[in-house]
Amino acid sequence: MKKKNIRKHTKIPYGLIKINNKKKVMAKAIKQTVTPMWLEIKEMYKKDTNGSDRYGKNFPLDGELRKKCDEFINLMGELTGRLGGYCVIEDIEMNLWKERIWSLVENAGLLPEISWRDDKEKDRLEAAKAKEKEEDNYDFNDYEPSDEELLKNLNY
């Protein structure tokens, strides 16, 4: 009795995903969607960027690039949900697709500043000011070296 090669198909909005022998393979319909979508986003970024990565300074927050990035991110999320985080789409690993879109969104200034970074920087600046103020108020004439410092400076 021969074993049959069982193939399952899962429909997604942009084509079919074939699962062959426990290996996830992209069908051609998706191959014609993901890369052109990415290339369109990338070209839009290259053409219109001003080089700033500050939030809202490079591209409009409600502009066309933001909308296309959101669509691409939603597609990646759906593919990840259906295929897992370690699948290969168009001969490129899912993690690389995600890294690409993350980098573009970050460099386009479409991500708000992380609040804890601002708080951490503010705390660092306050500590530096306090240390500077403490040094300004220190009277070096009242300084007495410790015993260790005296022994260190003695030459026998």
N, C-alpha and C positions, 0 to 999 in steps of 0.2 A: 504494500500500500504506500503510495507516494504522499509526501507532505505537500500541502498546497501553500503557495506563497501568498499570505494574507496581507492585503494592503488596506490601510485605513485612510480616510480623507477627512480632514477637519476644515470646514469652511471658515474663512475669516474675510473681512471686508475687502481685502485687496488680492484675493486669489485662494489657492489651495496649498495646504501643507501636506506633504506625503510623509508617512512614517513607514520606512522600509527596514525590516529586520532590526528593529529597535534603534535605528539611526534616523535622526530627524533631518530631512532634506527639503530644501525649498523648491516649490514648483515654479515654473517659468513665469506664471502670471504675477507673482510677487516680485520676481527679479526685475520686471519691467516697471515696478512701482517705487521700491525703496531707493534705489540708486538715483533715478531721475529726480525724486523728491529731495534727496540730500544735495544733489548737484545744483538744483534750483536755489535752495537755501544758501548754499556756500557761495554761489555766484552773486546772489543778492547782497550778502554780507561784504564780499570783496568790492563790489561796485559802489556801495553807499557808505562804507565805514569812514569815520573820521579819526579812528585810532584810540578813542577814549574807551576805557572800560568802567567808567563811573556810571552808577545807576541812572538811567534816563537821559544821559548826555550824548550817547552815540546814535541810538535809534529810538523812535517814538515807542512808548510803552504799549500803545494800542495800535501799532502799525502792522504793516503786512508781514514783515520779518517775524514779529512776535507770534502772529497767527499761524504762519507756516511752521515755526519751531514747535508751537503747541500741538499742531497736527502730527508732526513727526514724533514728538515725545509720546503722544497718545498711541500711535502705531507701535512704537517700541515697547510700550507698556503692555499692549494687548498681545504682541508676539511673545514677550517674556512670560506673560501669564499662561499662554497656551503651550509654549515650547520649553520654558525654563530659561534661566539666566545664562546657560552655557551652550546655547544653540548657535548654529552658523547660518547666517543669512547672506546669500550671494557671495559665498566664499569668504566672508568676513565675520569674525566672532561678534556676538551680541555686545560684549563688553567694549569692543572698539567702536561700535556704532554709538553706544551710550557716551563714551568718552568724547567722541567727536562732537555730538550735539551739546554736551555739557560745556565743553571748551568754547564753542561758538556762542552759546547763550551768555556765558560769563564774559567773554571778550566783547560782546555786542552791548554790554551794559544793561542787560535785561533782568539781572538778579539784584535784589536790594541788598544793601550792606547787612552783614550778620551782626545782630545787636550785641552779642557777647564779645565780638572783636572790638567794637567801639567801647564797651565798658572796660575791657582789659587794657586798651590803650589809654583810656582816661585814668584808670587806676595807676598805670605806669607813670604817666605824666605828673599826677599828684604826688606820688612817692618821690619822684625826682625833685620836684619843687620843695617838698618837705626836707629832703636830705640837703639840698642847697641852702635852705633857710637855716638848718641846723648848723651847717658849716660856717655860715656867715656870723652866727651868734657865738661861735666857739672862740674863747680867749686863749690864744696860744701861749701867752705869758704864764698862765697858771698850769701849764702842762708839766707833769712830772713823769719821767719814764719809769716803766715797771722794772722789777728786778731782772727779768729775762732780757729786756732791752739793754740794760746796763751791762749784764754779763756778755751779751752778744757783741757789744761795741768795745769791750776790753781786749787789748792785744797782749797776750802773754808771751 
